[in-house]
C-alpha cells in the first residue's frame, strides 16, 4: 500500500497541475451560477476521472495473467517510452509558444465557460477527459493501483486518493469559495497565473522523470 502511495503521490500531484481546469472553474465561480455551477463542474470532472481510472485499473487487472510473467515489465517499458515522448512534445510546444500570449483556442475556451453554466457537469467531465497533461500522468498511476498487492478495499482507497489528488483544480476552488468567499477569487487568479507560468517546465520534468522511472523499472524486471 505505502509503496503504491509513494509513486501515486507525485504522479497525482503532477496531474493536478492544470491551469486550464483551474481557470475554467474560477470563471464559473465568478459567473451567475456561482458555487452551484462550480460544484457541478467539479462533480463532472471527478466522475470522468473516476471512470477513467477504474477502467485502467480493471484493464490492468484483466491482462496481468499468471501466464504472462513479463507482461508487466513490457507495460512499464511502453509507458516509459510514451511518457518520455510526451515530455519531448511538451518541451517542443513550450519552445514554440514561448513569448506568446494566451492562444486563441484557450481564449475561446475560457470565454465559452460562462455559456456553460447550465451544463457545468458535462462541461467538467469533458474538460477532464480532454486534459492531456493530467491523463498522461494518471495512466501510469492507475497502472500502479491495478498491480498493487492490496485487496479490493485497499485498491478502492488508492483510486479515491488518486482521483481526489488529480482533481484538486476542480474541487479546491469550490471549497475555498465556501470558506473564504471574499478573498478566494483573487487568490485563485494569482495561483492560476503562477501555475500557467511554470506549468510547461513542471510537466516536462514530471513526464520525463516518470518516463525514465518506468523505463528503468521495466528493464530491471526483464533482466530479473
Secondary structure, 3 states (H helix, E strand, C coil): CHHHHHHHHHHHHHHCCCHHHHHHHHHHHHCCCHHHHHHHHHHHHHHHHHHHHHHHHHHHHHHCCCCCCCHHHHHHHHHHHHHHHHHHHHHHHHHHHCCCCCCHHHHHHHHHHHHHHHHHHHHHHHHHHCCHHHHHHHHHHHHHHHHCCCCHHHHHHHHHHHHHHHCHHHHHHHHHHHHCCCCHHHHHHHHHHHHHHHHHHHHHHHHHHHHHHHHHHHHHHHHC
